């Protein structure tokens, strides 16, 4: 649970986070490459004297993660990744301040050059966002982790997509992943209870036609059947009422 000064700090982190997101949305266009966005994210962090929490974590080489189409998480942004019309792209980023060393974590997905270029991808993104906000609505003190995720999984399955069970949301603090782990499924009323002033990363991670994943030995994790993957994520603070979306 966070104290008052820590809550103020993560809100300041969110200001930087939102600036990075604004930049990323500007550069997520056809013919741009992922490395450009990674470099610009680092420049924004340097300007505000904060860390990108991804860089160096278990030797991760970049400042952000950028996933394209069947890559669902941990996409390393390189010059070789050039966006094309209709690509489903997820941008995932963490900010860690140098004062209290607290993390914020958020991600969004877009269709390059607009939803009409890939209607299935657009439908996935919309379903993911709807599920995320349904889960956030349930993220209240004394509800359980699986009160949140049972709502999320129901929304995703009703939309015809697949929850990826091996990938989870999580608590946030001074490390990238803290308890409670936020599994994307579960029975309402079970699991750890949420407590006031917990900081959580809630992140539905879904596949188009498969919930199974695989990797090729690198950082990237793929949807096993080659269909699309999608992620949407917010950092939220549990309060004595509705959860506060930090970023």
Rosetta blueprint (number, residue, H / E / L):
1 X L
2 X L
3 X L
4 X H
5 X H
6 X H
7 X H
8 X H
9 X H
10 X H
11 X H
12 X H
13 X H
14 X H
15 X H
16 X H
17 X H
18 X H
19 X H
20 X H
21 X H
22 X H
23 X H
24 X H
25 X H
26 X H
27 X H
28 X L
29 X L
30 X L
31 X L
32 X L
33 X E
34 X H
35 X H
36 X H
37 X H
38 X H
39 X H
40 X H
41 X H
42 X H
43 X H
44 X H
45 X H
46 X H
47 X H
48 X H
49 X L
50 X E
51 X E
52 X E
53 X L
54 X L
55 X L
56 X L
57 X H
58 X H
59 X H
60 X L
61 X L
62 X L
63 X L
64 X L
65 X E
66 X E
67 X E
68 X E
69 X L
70 X L
71 X E
72 X E
73 X E
74 X L
75 X L
76 X E
77 X L
78 X L
79 X L
80 X L
81 X L
82 X E
83 X L
84 X L
85 X L
86 X L
87 X L
88 X E
89 X E
90 X E
91 X E
92 X E
93 X E
94 X E
95 X E
96 X E
97 X E
98 X L
99 X L
100 X L
101 X L
102 X L
103 X E
104 X E
105 X E
106 X E
107 X E
108 X E
109 X E
110 X E
111 X E
112 X L
113 X L
114 X L
115 X H
116 X H
117 X H
118 X L
119 X H
120 X H
121 X H
122 X H
123 X H
124 X H
125 X H
126 X H
127 X H
128 X H
129 X H
130 X H
131 X H
132 X H
133 X H
134 X H
135 X H
136 X H
137 X H
138 X H
139 X L
140 X L
141 X L
142 X L
143 X L
144 X E
145 X H
146 X H
147 X H
148 X H
149 X H
150 X H
151 X H
152 X H
153 X H
154 X H
155 X H
156 X H
157 X H
158 X H
159 X L
160 X L
161 X L
162 X E
163 X E
164 X L
165 X L
166 X L
167 X L
168 X L
169 X E
170 X E
171 X E
172 X L
173 X L
174 X L
175 X L
176 X L
177 X L
178 X E
179 X E
180 X E
181 X E
182 X E
183 X L
184 X L
185 X L
186 X L
187 X L
188 X L
189 X L
190 X L
191 X L
192 X L
193 X E
194 X L
195 X L
196 X L
197 X L
198 X L
199 X E
200 X E
201 X E
202 X E
203 X E
204 X E
205 X E
206 X E
207 X E
208 X L
209 X L
210 X L
211 X L
212 X L
213 X E
214 X E
215 X E
216 X L
217 X L
218 X L
219 X L
220 X L
221 X E
222 X E
223 X E
224 X L
225 X L
226 X L
227 X L
228 X L
229 X E
230 X E
231 X E
232 X E
233 X E
234 X E
235 X E
236 X E
237 X E
238 X L
239 X L
240 X L
241 X L
242 X L
243 X L
244 X E
245 X E
246 X L
247 X L
